[in-house]
Amino acid sequence: MKIRKVSDEYLAKAVALLRRSFPAGGYEAQLVQQFHDHGRAIHEWVCIHTNKIIAYISFSTAYNGTEACGLHLGPLAVNPEFQKQGVGSELLRFALTQEPVKSSTIFVLGNPEFYQKFGFTLCTMPSCPFDKNNAHFLSIKNETTTQFTVGYEPEFMSCLPKKQPVKQRDKGRRSRS
């Protein structure tokens, strides 16, 4: 198994992996593609096994207002065929030792049971706009002493599914029973 920085050579395969790993809506794949399309500075790696990308991880800038205050971890994806084999854990351990990740505050919205194994703790400050009670918002190397709502790159919002308008029932029609 090899871990490599994402290059143009790996991007399309990484996006395809995200689609397979998160089939429900394509949010994660669209997010990463937009990061690249918009030239966002993200830190990302892939795990390669027998010339196939089997895992992906990325970090994007976290904000306090307009100032960078750390990095957001995510998405982290593992090919479903390789899940529960330690691949995601190995990729995460690797990424946490790389600059600038290793010297930054890292925030993640995810399963506390998983991320606590790597030193992440539940985060009370700052608050996460996507997790009302911060029940799944964790951090590592977080020395925040003032409350604020952590900011994300604009792609996080633009990739969210658009709410569908609710269709009104035609009140003039009666249903047959």
C-alpha angles and dihedrals in degrees: 000000000000129000118210137173111255112262131176086269092061103035100088091046091048091051090049089051090052090053091052094044095047105030097160100085114342092241096136094047091048091048094054092043090052091048087058096040090053095043095242116174103243131159112225142163138185131210114225125200121178091346091306126113105236102167141024136192132179140181125203132185121283118207142208098198104312095334122095110243101173141306135297116226112219158161102022111177137175125191105257090237090061101041121121090028099097096258095122091045092051092049092048092048089051094048092050089061095052128092129280090016096059093055097042137083105253125207125192135180105209150089108334092205091059100041096043088067087069097049099270116141131197109275122229095170126070105027123229118233090212097051112053097200098025087242091143099027113106137172143189126208088012114158097166112150100174129063119246137139110258115238129225134202110276091249089073090066098036091055095053113111113263114244111249116232113254111245114234116225114243100252092196092065125076121212118234116238 
